Amino acid sequence: RGAAEQAGLQGVRMTPEGLVPGDVILAVEGKPVDGPGRLLARLDDFRVGDTVRLSVRRGEQTREVTVALQPGV
């Protein structure tokens, strides 16, 4: 299991009814994220093994999760 899955995050998934959106990362350590490029830039401030706080939106709900960073694939 990856760090995101361990933190309870959900990615995009395909169901018989079609594509279901996953969680949307809104901020890393309180700093806004407006797309994949900004997310990667924010994560560059940390090292593998660091724990970061993410603000994520799932549907209409926003919540905070903590993720321990792992090396990329």
PDB file of N, CA, C and O in Angstrom:
ATOM      1  N   ARG A   1       0.833  -1.193   0.000  1.00  0.00           N
ATOM      2  CA  ARG A   1       0.000   0.000   0.000  1.00  0.00           C
ATOM      3  C   ARG A   1       0.868   1.245   0.000  1.00  0.00           C
ATOM      4  O   ARG A   1       1.886   1.307   0.689  1.00  0.00           O
ATOM      5  N   GLY A   2       0.457   2.233  -0.778  1.00  0.00           N
ATOM      6  CA  GLY A   2       1.183   3.490  -0.829  1.00  0.00           C
ATOM      7  C   GLY A   2       0.773   4.411   0.308  1.00  0.00           C
ATOM      8  O   GLY A   2      -0.196   4.151   1.021  1.00  0.00           O
ATOM      9  N   ALA A   3       1.529   5.493   0.463  1.00  0.00           N
ATOM     10  CA  ALA A   3       1.272   6.449   1.538  1.00  0.00           C
ATOM     11  C   ALA A   3      -0.110   7.083   1.416  1.00  0.00           C
ATOM     12  O   ALA A   3      -0.805   7.259   2.417  1.00  0.00           O
ATOM     13  N   ALA A   4      -0.507   7.426   0.193  1.00  0.00           N
ATOM     14  CA  ALA A   4      -1.821   8.050   0.002  1.00  0.00           C
ATOM     15  C   ALA A   4      -2.940   7.098   0.415  1.00  0.00           C
ATOM     16  O   ALA A   4      -3.891   7.501   1.086  1.00  0.00           O
ATOM     17  N   GLU A   5      -2.824   5.847   0.013  1.00  0.00           N
ATOM     18  CA  GLU A   5      -3.838   4.856   0.382  1.00  0.00           C
ATOM     19  C   GLU A   5      -3.866   4.656   1.894  1.00  0.00           C
ATOM     20  O   GLU A   5      -4.940   4.552   2.485  1.00  0.00           O
ATOM     21  N   GLN A   6      -2.690   4.602   2.522  1.00  0.00           N
ATOM     22  CA  GLN A   6      -2.624   4.435   3.977  1.00  0.00           C
ATOM     23  C   GLN A   6      -3.271   5.609   4.699  1.00  0.00           C
ATOM     24  O   GLN A   6      -3.839   5.440   5.779  1.00  0.00           O
ATOM     25  N   ALA A   7      -3.188   6.805   4.104  1.00  0.00           N
ATOM     26  CA  ALA A   7      -3.796   7.995   4.702  1.00  0.00           C
ATOM     27  C   ALA A   7      -5.301   8.060   4.444  1.00  0.00           C
ATOM     28  O   ALA A   7      -5.987   8.940   4.962  1.00  0.00           O
ATOM     29  N   GLY A   8      -5.810   7.122   3.639  1.00  0.00           N
ATOM     30  CA  GLY A   8      -7.237   7.084   3.360  1.00  0.00           C
ATOM     31  C   GLY A   8      -7.657   7.871   2.137  1.00  0.00           C
ATOM     32  O   GLY A   8      -8.850   8.068   1.910  1.00  0.00           O
ATOM     33  N   LEU A   9      -6.691   8.329   1.336  1.00  0.00           N
ATOM     34  CA  LEU A   9      -7.035   9.080   0.126  1.00  0.00           C
ATOM     35  C   LEU A   9      -7.550   8.139  -0.954  1.00  0.00           C
ATOM     36  O   LEU A   9      -7.150   6.977  -1.028  1.00  0.00           O
ATOM     37  N   GLN A  10      -8.433   8.655  -1.781  1.00  0.00           N
ATOM     38  CA  GLN A  10      -9.003   7.873  -2.876  1.00  0.00           C
ATOM     39  C   GLN A  10      -8.651   8.528  -4.201  1.00  0.00           C
ATOM     40  O   GLN A  10      -8.800   9.738  -4.370  1.00  0.00           O
ATOM     41  N   GLY A  11      -8.182   7.713  -5.138  1.00  0.00           N
ATOM     42  CA  GLY A  11      -7.893   8.198  -6.480  1.00  0.00           C
ATOM     43  C   GLY A  11      -9.097   8.032  -7.382  1.00  0.00           C
ATOM     44  O   GLY A  11     -10.129   7.503  -6.970  1.00  0.00           O
ATOM     45  N   VAL A  12      -8.959   8.484  -8.606  1.00  0.00           N
ATOM     46  CA  VAL A  12     -10.006   8.294  -9.612  1.00  0.00           C
ATOM     47  C   VAL A  12     -10.184   6.800  -9.827  1.00  0.00           C
ATOM     48  O   VAL A  12      -9.207   6.051  -9.830  1.00  0.00           O
ATOM     49  N   ARG A  13     -11.429   6.360 -10.006  1.00  0.00           N
ATOM     50  CA  ARG A  13     -11.666   4.924 -10.239  1.00  0.00           C
ATOM     51  C   ARG A  13     -12.771   4.740 -11.272  1.00  0.00           C
ATOM     52  O   ARG A  13     -13.642   5.591 -11.452  1.00  0.00           O
ATOM     53  N   MET A  14     -12.698   3.620 -11.925  1.00  0.00           N
ATOM     54  CA  MET A  14     -13.696   3.265 -12.940  1.00  0.00           C
ATOM     55  C   MET A  14     -14.691   2.296 -12.312  1.00  0.00           C
ATOM     56  O   MET A  14     -14.305   1.314 -11.678  1.00  0.00           O
ATOM     57  N   THR A  15     -15.968   2.584 -12.496  1.00  0.00           N
ATOM     58  CA  THR A  15     -17.023   1.699 -12.019  1.00  0.00           C
ATOM     59  C   THR A  15     -17.896   1.342 -13.219  1.00  0.00           C
ATOM     60  O   THR A  15     -17.739   1.935 -14.286  1.00  0.00           O
ATOM     61  N   PRO A  16     -18.805   0.392 -13.068  1.00  0.00           N
ATOM     62  CA  PRO A  16     -19.714   0.080 -14.172  1.00  0.00           C
ATOM     63  C   PRO A  16     -20.537   1.300 -14.627  1.00  0.00           C
ATOM     64  O   PRO A  16     -20.984   1.370 -15.771  1.00  0.00           O
ATOM     65  N   GLU A  17     -20.725   2.262 -13.698  1.00  0.00           N
ATOM     66  CA  GLU A  17     -21.487   3.470 -14.033  1.00  0.00           C
ATOM     67  C   GLU A  17     -20.624   4.528 -14.704  1.00  0.00           C
ATOM     68  O   GLU A  17     -21.153   5.515 -15.216  1.00  0.00           O
ATOM     69  N   GLY A  18     -19.310   4.345 -14.711  1.00  0.00           N
ATOM     70  CA  GLY A  18     -18.407   5.313 -15.333  1.00  0.00           C
ATOM     71  C   GLY A  18     -17.298   5.744 -14.396  1.00  0.00           C
ATOM     72  O   GLY A  18     -17.078   5.131 -13.352  1.00  0.00           O
ATOM     73  N   LEU A  19     -16.607   6.796 -14.774  1.00  0.00           N
ATOM     74  CA  LEU A  19     -15.477   7.330 -14.031  1.00  0.00           C
ATOM     75  C   LEU A  19     -15.962   8.064 -12.787  1.00  0.00           C
ATOM     76  O   LEU A  19     -16.863   8.900 -12.866  1.00  0.00           O
ATOM     77  N   VAL A  20     -15.362   7.751 -11.635  1.00  0.00           N
ATOM     78  CA  VAL A  20     -15.708   8.398 -10.369  1.00  0.00           C
ATOM     79  C   VAL A  20     -14.503   9.218  -9.923  1.00  0.00           C
ATOM     80  O   VAL A  20     -13.421   8.660  -9.740  1.00  0.00           O
ATOM     81  N   PRO A  21     -14.663  10.542  -9.741  1.00  0.00           N
ATOM     82  CA  PRO A  21     -13.527  11.366  -9.321  1.00  0.00           C
ATOM     83  C   PRO A  21     -13.024  10.953  -7.945  1.00  0.00           C
ATOM     84  O   PRO A  21     -13.788  10.471  -7.109  1.00  0.00           O
ATOM     85  N   GLY A  22     -11.754  11.144  -7.729  1.00  0.00           N
ATOM     86  CA  GLY A  22     -11.151  10.867  -6.428  1.00  0.00           C
ATOM     87  C   GLY A  22     -11.009  12.142  -5.620  1.00  0.00           C
ATOM     88  O   GLY A  22     -11.617  13.167  -5.930  1.00  0.00           O
ATOM     89  N   ASP A  23     -10.194  12.060  -4.579  1.00  0.00           N
ATOM     90  CA  ASP A  23      -9.933  13.213  -3.733  1.00  0.00           C
ATOM     91  C   ASP A  23      -9.138  14.261  -4.508  1.00  0.00           C
ATOM     92  O   ASP A  23      -8.332  13.929  -5.377  1.00  0.00           O
ATOM     93  N   VAL A  24      -9.373  15.517  -4.185  1.00  0.00           N
ATOM     94  CA  VAL A  24      -8.657  16.631  -4.799  1.00  0.00           C
ATOM     95  C   VAL A  24      -7.806  17.282  -3.707  1.00  0.00           C
ATOM     96  O   VAL A  24      -8.332  17.709  -2.679  1.00  0.00           O
ATOM     97  N   ILE A  25      -6.495  17.357  -3.928  1.00  0.00           N
ATOM     98  CA  ILE A  25      -5.605  17.991  -2.964  1.00  0.00           C
ATOM     99  C   ILE A  25      -5.703  19.502  -3.158  1.00  0.00           C
ATOM    100  O   ILE A  25      -5.454  20.020  -4.247  1.00  0.00           O
ATOM    101  N   LEU A  26      -6.069  20.197  -2.082  1.00  0.00           N
ATOM    102  CA  LEU A  26      -6.262  21.645  -2.119  1.00  0.00           C
ATOM    103  C   LEU A  26      -5.062  22.411  -1.586  1.00  0.00           C
ATOM    104  O   LEU A  26      -4.789  23.527  -2.029  1.00  0.00           O
ATOM    105  N   ALA A  27      -4.327  21.807  -0.617  1.00  0.00           N
ATOM    106  CA  ALA A  27      -3.204  22.506   0.003  1.00  0.00           C
ATOM    107  C   ALA A  27      -2.237  21.508   0.613  1.00  0.00           C
ATOM    108  O   ALA A  27      -2.623  20.408   1.010  1.00  0.00           O
ATOM    109  N   VAL A  28      -0.963  21.912   0.682  1.00  0.00           N
ATOM    110  CA  VAL A  28       0.088  21.153   1.357  1.00  0.00           C
ATOM    111  C   VAL A  28       0.624  22.047   2.466  1.00  0.00           C
ATOM    112  O   VAL A  28       1.145  23.130   2.199  1.00  0.00           O
ATOM    113  N   GLU A  29       0.499  21.597   3.708  1.00  0.00           N
ATOM    114  CA  GLU A  29       0.925  22.389   4.865  1.00  0.00           C
ATOM    115  C   GLU A  29       0.342  23.796   4.821  1.00  0.00           C
ATOM    116  O   GLU A  29       1.021  24.769   5.150  1.00  0.00           O
ATOM    117  N   GLY A  30      -0.923  23.897   4.413  1.00  0.00           N
ATOM    118  CA  GLY A  30      -1.632  25.169   4.391  1.00  0.00           C
ATOM    119  C   GLY A  30      -1.356  26.045   3.183  1.00  0.00           C
ATOM    120  O   GLY A  30      -1.951  27.114   3.047  1.00  0.00           O
ATOM    121  N   LYS A  31      -0.451  25.603   2.292  1.00  0.00           N
ATOM    122  CA  LYS A  31      -0.134  26.380   1.088  1.00  0.00           C
ATOM    123  C   LYS A  31      -0.969  25.856  -0.069  1.00  0.00           C
ATOM    124  O   LYS A  31      -0.931  24.659  -0.356  1.00  0.00           O
ATOM    125  N   PRO A  32      -1.727  26.726  -0.746  1.00  0.00           N
ATOM    126  CA  PRO A  32      -2.653  26.287  -1.792  1.00  0.00           C
ATOM    127  C   PRO A  32      -1.980  25.541  -2.949  1.00  0.00           C
ATOM    128  O   PRO A  32      -0.833  25.802  -3.312  1.00  0.00           O
ATOM    129  N   VAL A  33      -2.735  24.616  -3.500  1.00  0.00           N
ATOM    130  CA  VAL A  33      -2.329  23.831  -4.669  1.00  0.00           C
ATOM    131  C   VAL A  33      -3.426  24.014  -5.712  1.00  0.00           C
ATOM    132  O   VAL A  33      -4.599  23.774  -5.426  1.00  0.00           O
ATOM    133  N   ASP A  34      -3.052  24.441  -6.925  1.00  0.00           N
ATOM    134  CA  ASP A  34      -4.055  24.666  -7.956  1.00  0.00           C
ATOM    135  C   ASP A  34      -3.874  23.773  -9.178  1.00  0.00           C
ATOM    136  O   ASP A  34      -4.478  24.010 -10.224  1.00  0.00           O
ATOM    137  N   GLY A  35      -3.047  22.756  -9.042  1.00  0.00           N
ATOM    138  CA  GLY A  35      -2.842  21.826 -10.150  1.00  0.00           C
ATOM    139  C   GLY A  35      -1.652  20.929  -9.871  1.00  0.00           C
ATOM    140  O   GLY A  35      -0.957  21.113  -8.872  1.00  0.00           O
ATOM    141  N   PRO A  36      -1.408  19.960 -10.744  1.00  0.00           N
ATOM    142  CA  PRO A  36      -0.323  18.998 -10.531  1.00  0.00           C
ATOM    143  C   PRO A  36       1.057  19.649 -10.430  1.00  0.00           C
ATOM    144  O   PRO A  36       1.878  19.226  -9.617  1.00  0.00           O
ATOM    145  N   GLY A  37       1.321  20.665 -11.240  1.00  0.00           N
ATOM    146  CA  GLY A  37       2.622  21.331 -11.189  1.00  0.00           C
ATOM    147  C   GLY A  37       2.881  21.979  -9.846  1.00  0.00           C
ATOM    148  O   GLY A  37       3.968  21.855  -9.283  1.00  0.00           O
ATOM    149  N   ARG A  38       1.874  22.671  -9.337  1.00  0.00           N
ATOM    150  CA  ARG A  38       2.003  23.337  -8.034  1.00  0.00           C
ATOM    151  C   ARG A  38       2.144  22.302  -6.913  1.00  0.00           C
ATOM    152  O   ARG A  38       2.910  22.509  -5.971  1.00  0.00           O
ATOM    153  N   LEU A  39       1.408  21.188  -7.012  1.00  0.00           N
ATOM    154  CA  LEU A  39       1.526  20.119  -6.014  1.00  0.00           C
ATOM    155  C   LEU A  39       2.961  19.607  -5.968  1.00  0.00           C
ATOM    156  O   LEU A  39       3.542  19.493  -4.889  1.00  0.00           O
ATOM    157  N   LEU A  40       3.530  19.301  -7.119  1.00  0.00           N
ATOM    158  CA  LEU A  40       4.903  18.790  -7.158  1.00  0.00           C
ATOM    159  C   LEU A  40       5.894  19.821  -6.625  1.00  0.00           C
ATOM    160  O   LEU A  40       6.848  19.468  -5.932  1.00  0.00           O
ATOM    161  N   ALA A  41       5.669  21.097  -6.948  1.00  0.00           N
ATOM    162  CA  ALA A  41       6.543  22.157  -6.440  1.00  0.00           C
ATOM    163  C   ALA A  41       6.472  22.237  -4.916  1.00  0.00           C
ATOM    164  O   ALA A  41       7.497  22.391  -4.252  1.00  0.00           O
ATOM    165  N   ARG A  42       5.274  22.135  -4.368  1.00  0.00           N
ATOM    166  CA  ARG A  42       5.118  22.173  -2.908  1.00  0.00           C
ATOM    167  C   ARG A  42       5.815  20.974  -2.259  1.00  0.00           C
ATOM    168  O   ARG A  42       6.475  21.117  -1.230  1.00  0.00           O
ATOM    169  N   LEU A  43       5.667  19.805  -2.858  1.00  0.00           N
ATOM    170  CA  LEU A  43       6.264  18.594  -2.284  1.00  0.00           C
ATOM    171  C   LEU A  43       7.786  18.601  -2.390  1.00  0.00           C
ATOM    172  O   LEU A  43       8.465  17.916  -1.625  1.00  0.00           O
ATOM    173  N   ASP A  44       8.329  19.374  -3.338  1.00  0.00           N
ATOM    174  CA  ASP A  44       9.789  19.488  -3.461  1.00  0.00           C
ATOM    175  C   ASP A  44      10.425  20.120  -2.229  1.00  0.00           C
ATOM    176  O   ASP A  44      11.634  20.000  -2.027  1.00  0.00           O
ATOM    177  N   ASP A  45       9.627  20.791  -1.405  1.00  0.00           N
ATOM    178  CA  ASP A  45      10.148  21.410  -0.184  1.00  0.00           C
ATOM    179  C   ASP A  45      10.406  20.390   0.922  1.00  0.00           C
ATOM    180  O   ASP A  45      10.926  20.744   1.981  1.00  0.00           O
ATOM    181  N   PHE A  46      10.048  19.133   0.686  1.00  0.00           N
ATOM    182  CA  PHE A  46      10.149  18.085   1.706  1.00  0.00           C
ATOM    183  C   PHE A  46      11.021  16.947   1.205  1.00  0.00           C
ATOM    184  O   PHE A  46      11.366  16.875   0.025  1.00  0.00           O
ATOM    185  N   ARG A  47      11.369  16.063   2.127  1.00  0.00           N
ATOM    186  CA  ARG A  47      12.192  14.896   1.798  1.00  0.00           C
ATOM    187  C   ARG A  47      11.382  13.619   2.012  1.00  0.00           C
ATOM    188  O   ARG A  47      10.386  13.602   2.734  1.00  0.00           O
ATOM    189  N   VAL A  48      11.843  12.553   1.360  1.00  0.00           N
ATOM    190  CA  VAL A  48      11.248  11.232   1.583  1.00  0.00           C
ATOM    191  C   VAL A  48      11.317  10.942   3.081  1.00  0.00           C
ATOM    192  O   VAL A  48      12.355  11.133   3.714  1.00  0.00           O
ATOM    193  N   GLY A  49      10.208  10.482   3.631  1.00  0.00           N
ATOM    194  CA  GLY A  49      10.126  10.180   5.057  1.00  0.00           C
ATOM    195  C   GLY A  49       9.478  11.294   5.868  1.00  0.00           C
ATOM    196  O   GLY A  49       8.982  11.050   6.968  1.00  0.00           O
ATOM    197  N   ASP A  50       9.477  12.533   5.329  1.00  0.00           N
ATOM    198  CA  ASP A  50       8.801  13.632   6.027  1.00  0.00           C
ATOM    199  C   ASP A  50       7.298  13.358   6.050  1.00  0.00           C
ATOM    200  O   ASP A  50       6.763  12.688   5.167  1.00  0.00           O
ATOM    201  N   THR A  51       6.639  13.879   7.055  1.00  0.00           N
ATOM    202  CA  THR A  51       5.186  13.797   7.155  1.00  0.00           C
ATOM    203  C   THR A  51       4.623  15.167   6.817  1.00  0.00           C
ATOM    204  O   THR A  51       5.057  16.181   7.364  1.00  0.00           O
ATOM    205  N   VAL A  52       3.652  15.190   5.908  1.00  0.00           N
ATOM    206  CA  VAL A  52       3.034  16.452   5.502  1.00  0.00           C
ATOM    207  C   VAL A  52       1.527  16.397   5.716  1.00  0.00           C
ATOM    208  O   VAL A  52       0.907  15.335   5.654  1.00  0.00           O
ATOM    209  N   ARG A  53       0.958  17.571   5.969  1.00  0.00           N
ATOM    210  CA  ARG A  53      -0.488  17.703   6.166  1.00  0.00           C
ATOM    211  C   ARG A  53      -1.094  18.190   4.855  1.00  0.00           C
ATOM    212  O   ARG A  53      -0.669  19.205   4.304  1.00  0.00           O
ATOM    213  N   LEU A  54      -2.082  17.464   4.364  1.00  0.00           N
ATOM    214  CA  LEU A  54      -2.777  17.822   3.134  1.00  0.00           C
ATOM    215  C   LEU A  54      -4.213  18.208   3.451  1.00  0.00           C
ATOM    216  O   LEU A  54      -4.860  17.586   4.293  1.00  0.00           O
ATOM    217  N   SER A  55      -4.702  19.229   2.775  1.00  0.00           N
ATOM    218  CA  SER A  55      -6.133  19.540   2.793  1.00  0.00           C
ATOM    219  C   SER A  55      -6.696  18.941   1.516  1.00  0.00           C
ATOM    220  O   SER A  55      -6.220  19.235   0.419  1.00  0.00           O
ATOM    221  N   VAL A  56      -7.712  18.100   1.662  1.00  0.00           N
ATOM    222  CA  VAL A  56      -8.285  17.429   0.489  1.00  0.00           C
ATOM    223  C   VAL A  56      -9.800  17.580   0.478  1.00  0.00           C
ATOM    224  O   VAL A  56     -10.449  17.679   1.519  1.00  0.00           O
ATOM    225  N   ARG A  57     -10.337  17.594  -0.736  1.00  0.00           N
ATOM    226  CA  ARG A  57     -11.792  17.640  -0.911  1.00  0.00           C
ATOM    227  C   ARG A  57     -12.245  16.326  -1.507  1.00  0.00           C
ATOM    228  O   ARG A  57     -11.691  15.850  -2.498  1.00  0.00           O
ATOM    229  N   ARG A  58     -13.256  15.746  -0.891  1.00  0.00           N
ATOM    230  CA  ARG A  58     -13.917  14.546  -1.403  1.00  0.00           C
ATOM    231  C   ARG A  58     -15.391  14.883  -1.501  1.00  0.00           C
ATOM    232  O   ARG A  58     -16.080  15.018  -0.490  1.00  0.00           O
ATOM    233  N   GLY A  59     -15.871  15.019  -2.734  1.00  0.00           N
ATOM    234  CA  GLY A  59     -17.252  15.436  -2.922  1.00  0.00           C
ATOM    235  C   GLY A  59     -17.428  16.839  -2.383  1.00  0.00           C
ATOM    236  O   GLY A  59     -16.749  17.767  -2.821  1.00  0.00           O
ATOM    237  N   GLU A  60     -18.328  16.997  -1.444  1.00  0.00           N
ATOM    238  CA  GLU A  60     -18.607  18.310  -0.849  1.00  0.00           C
ATOM    239  C   GLU A  60     -17.842  18.545   0.447  1.00  0.00           C
ATOM    240  O   GLU A  60     -17.915  19.636   1.013  1.00  0.00           O
ATOM    241  N   GLN A  61     -17.110  17.542   0.928  1.00  0.00           N
ATOM    242  CA  GLN A  61     -16.427  17.629   2.216  1.00  0.00           C
ATOM    243  C   GLN A  61     -14.947  17.936   2.042  1.00  0.00           C
ATOM    244  O   GLN A  61     -14.302  17.424   1.127  1.00  0.00           O
ATOM    245  N   THR A  62     -14.408  18.779   2.930  1.00  0.00           N
ATOM    246  CA  THR A  62     -12.971  19.052   2.977  1.00  0.00           C
ATOM    247  C   THR A  62     -12.452  18.516   4.297  1.00  0.00           C
ATOM    248  O   THR A  62     -13.088  18.667   5.340  1.00  0.00           O
ATOM    249  N   ARG A  63     -11.274  17.880   4.236  1.00  0.00           N
ATOM    250  CA  ARG A  63     -10.690  17.336   5.455  1.00  0.00           C
ATOM    251  C   ARG A  63      -9.181  17.420   5.389  1.00  0.00           C
ATOM    252  O   ARG A  63      -8.602  17.642   4.326  1.00  0.00           O
ATOM    253  N   GLU A  64      -8.550  17.239   6.538  1.00  0.00           N
ATOM    254  CA  GLU A  64      -7.096  17.241   6.649  1.00  0.00           C
ATOM    255  C   GLU A  64      -6.624  15.800   6.827  1.00  0.00           C
ATOM    256  O   GLU A  64      -7.220  15.030   7.580  1.00  0.00           O
ATOM    257  N   VAL A  65      -5.549  15.447   6.127  1.00  0.00           N
ATOM    258  CA  VAL A  65      -4.935  14.132   6.297  1.00  0.00           C
ATOM    259  C   VAL A  65      -3.426  14.324   6.406  1.00  0.00           C
ATOM    260  O   VAL A  65      -2.877  15.303   5.900  1.00  0.00           O
ATOM    261  N   THR A  66      -2.771  13.393   7.064  1.00  0.00           N
ATOM    262  CA  THR A  66      -1.330  13.413   7.199  1.00  0.00           C
ATOM    263  C   THR A  66      -0.763  12.251   6.410  1.00  0.00           C
ATOM    264  O   THR A  66      -1.240  11.121   6.516  1.00  0.00           O
ATOM    265  N   VAL A  67       0.273  12.539   5.606  1.00  0.00           N
ATOM    266  CA  VAL A  67       0.872  11.533   4.723  1.00  0.00           C
ATOM    267  C   VAL A  67       2.388  11.533   4.941  1.00  0.00           C
ATOM    268  O   VAL A  67       3.019  12.590   4.962  1.00  0.00           O
ATOM    269  N   ALA A  68       2.965  10.336   5.103  1.00  0.00           N
ATOM    270  CA  ALA A  68       4.416  10.199   5.144  1.00  0.00           C
ATOM    271  C   ALA A  68       4.900  10.025   3.713  1.00  0.00           C
ATOM    272  O   ALA A  68       4.468   9.102   3.024  1.00  0.00           O
ATOM    273  N   LEU A  69       5.784  10.892   3.261  1.00  0.00           N
ATOM    274  CA  LEU A  69       6.233  10.879   1.865  1.00  0.00           C
ATOM    275  C   LEU A  69       7.122   9.665   1.591  1.00  0.00           C
ATOM    276  O   LEU A  69       7.980   9.301   2.395  1.00  0.00           O
ATOM    277  N   GLN A  70       6.888   9.057   0.438  1.00  0.00           N
ATOM    278  CA  GLN A  70       7.648   7.903  -0.009  1.00  0.00           C
ATOM    279  C   GLN A  70       8.329   8.244  -1.322  1.00  0.00           C
ATOM    280  O   GLN A  70       7.917   9.187  -1.998  1.00  0.00           O
ATOM    281  N   PRO A  71       9.366   7.497  -1.703  1.00  0.00           N
ATOM    282  CA  PRO A  71      10.020   7.776  -2.985  1.00  0.00           C
ATOM    283  C   PRO A  71       9.063   7.548  -4.144  1.00  0.00           C
ATOM    284  O   PRO A  71       8.200   6.672  -4.087  1.00  0.00           O
ATOM    285  N   GLY A  72       9.224   8.350  -5.201  1.00  0.00           N
ATOM    286  CA  GLY A  72       8.402   8.191  -6.406  1.00  0.00           C
ATOM    287  C   GLY A  72       8.764   6.926  -7.150  1.00  0.00           C
ATOM    288  O   GLY A  72       9.831   6.345  -6.947  1.00  0.00           O
ATOM    289  N   VAL A  73       7.862   6.511  -8.011  1.00  0.00           N
ATOM    290  CA  VAL A  73       8.075   5.287  -8.773  1.00  0.00           C
ATOM    291  C   VAL A  73       8.770   5.625 -10.072  1.00  0.00           C
ATOM    292  O   VAL A  73       9.048   4.734 -10.874  1.00  0.00           O
TER     293      VAL A  73
END
